[in-house]
Amino acid sequence: MKNARVAATLPLYTLRMTLLLPNKLQSMGISHLVDVSKWKKGDPLRLSHMVQRLMFWAEAGRNAYKDDGIEWDPTPEKQILIDRPYIFFVRWRNLTLMNGNFVL
């Protein structure tokens, strides 16, 4: 398996709000995800920068949806355009946190 940074472009969304999340995660007791002071290569993933984005469907005649996004600072190695129906799953430690589908 090869690790890679990928940027996804969702053209039918309009960004409404961006919230910085590291402090909120620390207040929820999830500080080990954002504490990079003792991180070394080979350790589990740590987040240096994370945002929550509130987005709405931007195509006329469609219902509005909320979608979350996580953004890291490094430049992506690959960029993809998501302009077809898709299903998504957000998993953490074999637990599905969020799932859904979008049909264009």
C-alpha beads as a LAMMPS data file, in Angstrom:
LAMMPS data file: protein, C-alpha beads

104 atoms
103 bonds

1 atom types
1 bond types

-500.0 500.0 xlo xhi
-500.0 500.0 ylo yhi
-500.0 500.0 zlo zhi

Masses

1 110.0

Atoms # bond

1 1 1 0.000 0.000 0.000
2 1 1 1.249 3.501 -0.836
3 1 1 0.318 6.590 1.164
4 1 1 -0.512 9.716 -0.836
5 1 1 -2.056 13.150 -0.280
6 1 1 -5.103 13.669 -2.503
7 1 1 -7.199 16.824 -2.993
8 1 1 -10.838 16.359 -4.005
9 1 1 -12.723 19.132 -5.813
10 1 1 -16.512 19.157 -5.412
11 1 1 -17.737 21.740 -7.956
12 1 1 -21.398 21.722 -6.898
13 1 1 -20.699 22.936 -3.368
14 1 1 -20.579 26.463 -1.996
15 1 1 -18.438 27.130 1.063
16 1 1 -20.407 28.928 3.782
17 1 1 -18.253 28.725 6.907
18 1 1 -14.895 27.387 8.072
19 1 1 -14.250 26.490 11.715
20 1 1 -10.817 25.677 13.145
21 1 1 -11.056 22.439 15.099
22 1 1 -7.815 21.617 17.014
23 1 1 -8.870 23.486 20.182
24 1 1 -12.332 21.928 20.048
25 1 1 -10.835 18.438 19.735
26 1 1 -8.549 19.082 22.707
27 1 1 -11.509 20.251 24.803
28 1 1 -13.303 16.995 23.897
29 1 1 -10.365 14.993 25.271
30 1 1 -8.917 14.054 21.881
31 1 1 -5.666 15.943 22.391
32 1 1 -3.476 13.042 21.225
33 1 1 -4.635 13.662 17.628
34 1 1 -3.397 17.244 17.543
35 1 1 -0.340 17.131 19.820
36 1 1 2.623 17.001 17.442
37 1 1 5.318 17.951 19.968
38 1 1 6.418 14.335 20.592
39 1 1 5.593 12.901 17.167
40 1 1 8.213 10.910 15.276
41 1 1 8.206 9.060 11.974
42 1 1 6.274 5.801 12.212
43 1 1 3.895 7.047 14.916
44 1 1 0.134 7.184 14.218
45 1 1 -1.233 10.137 12.241
46 1 1 -1.251 13.538 13.918
47 1 1 -3.090 16.602 12.646
48 1 1 -1.231 19.896 12.439
49 1 1 -4.146 21.805 10.913
50 1 1 -7.792 20.864 10.614
51 1 1 -10.925 22.729 9.638
52 1 1 -14.619 21.926 9.520
53 1 1 -16.358 23.337 6.511
54 1 1 -20.072 23.910 6.254
55 1 1 -21.076 23.583 2.612
56 1 1 -24.333 23.618 0.731
57 1 1 -25.428 22.154 -2.568
58 1 1 -24.959 24.959 -5.080
59 1 1 -26.984 23.726 -8.040
60 1 1 -30.350 25.414 -8.633
61 1 1 -33.351 23.265 -7.762
62 1 1 -31.454 20.949 -5.398
63 1 1 -31.793 20.550 -1.638
64 1 1 -29.080 21.877 0.669
65 1 1 -26.723 19.432 2.367
66 1 1 -24.127 19.800 5.087
67 1 1 -20.767 18.230 4.439
68 1 1 -17.613 18.156 6.539
69 1 1 -14.108 18.461 5.213
70 1 1 -10.657 18.051 6.707
71 1 1 -7.768 19.977 5.250
72 1 1 -4.034 19.437 5.777
73 1 1 -1.360 21.957 4.874
74 1 1 0.960 19.880 2.591
75 1 1 0.368 20.219 -1.152
76 1 1 -1.501 17.188 -2.530
77 1 1 0.342 14.767 -4.798
78 1 1 -2.793 14.139 -6.830
79 1 1 -5.985 16.084 -7.473
80 1 1 -9.309 14.538 -8.435
81 1 1 -12.581 16.101 -9.587
82 1 1 -15.721 14.573 -8.066
83 1 1 -18.544 15.462 -10.442
84 1 1 -20.388 12.121 -10.460
85 1 1 -22.618 10.361 -7.896
86 1 1 -20.586 9.048 -4.982
87 1 1 -20.827 7.264 -1.641
88 1 1 -18.583 8.242 1.248
89 1 1 -17.530 6.676 4.539
90 1 1 -15.484 8.292 7.301
91 1 1 -13.908 5.624 9.496
92 1 1 -11.657 5.786 12.545
93 1 1 -10.259 2.649 14.215
94 1 1 -12.766 0.364 12.454
95 1 1 -15.692 2.538 13.537
96 1 1 -17.801 4.324 10.911
97 1 1 -18.217 7.911 12.102
98 1 1 -20.174 9.204 9.118
99 1 1 -21.468 7.883 5.806
100 1 1 -23.734 9.048 3.050
101 1 1 -24.272 9.326 -0.667
102 1 1 -24.784 12.080 -3.183
103 1 1 -26.548 11.665 -6.498
104 1 1 -26.090 14.391 -9.090

Bonds

1 1 1 2
2 1 2 3
3 1 3 4
4 1 4 5
5 1 5 6
6 1 6 7
7 1 7 8
8 1 8 9
9 1 9 10
10 1 10 11
11 1 11 12
12 1 12 13
13 1 13 14
14 1 14 15
15 1 15 16
16 1 16 17
17 1 17 18
18 1 18 19
19 1 19 20
20 1 20 21
21 1 21 22
22 1 22 23
23 1 23 24
24 1 24 25
25 1 25 26
26 1 26 27
27 1 27 28
28 1 28 29
29 1 29 30
30 1 30 31
31 1 31 32
32 1 32 33
33 1 33 34
34 1 34 35
35 1 35 36
36 1 36 37
37 1 37 38
38 1 38 39
39 1 39 40
40 1 40 41
41 1 41 42
42 1 42 43
43 1 43 44
44 1 44 45
45 1 45 46
46 1 46 47
47 1 47 48
48 1 48 49
49 1 49 50
50 1 50 51
51 1 51 52
52 1 52 53
53 1 53 54
54 1 54 55
55 1 55 56
56 1 56 57
57 1 57 58
58 1 58 59
59 1 59 60
60 1 60 61
61 1 61 62
62 1 62 63
63 1 63 64
64 1 64 65
65 1 65 66
66 1 66 67
67 1 67 68
68 1 68 69
69 1 69 70
70 1 70 71
71 1 71 72
72 1 72 73
73 1 73 74
74 1 74 75
75 1 75 76
76 1 76 77
77 1 77 78
78 1 78 79
79 1 79 80
80 1 80 81
81 1 81 82
82 1 82 83
83 1 83 84
84 1 84 85
85 1 85 86
86 1 86 87
87 1 87 88
88 1 88 89
89 1 89 90
90 1 90 91
91 1 91 92
92 1 92 93
93 1 93 94
94 1 94 95
95 1 95 96
96 1 96 97
97 1 97 98
98 1 98 99
99 1 99 100
100 1 100 101
101 1 101 102
102 1 102 103
103 1 103 104
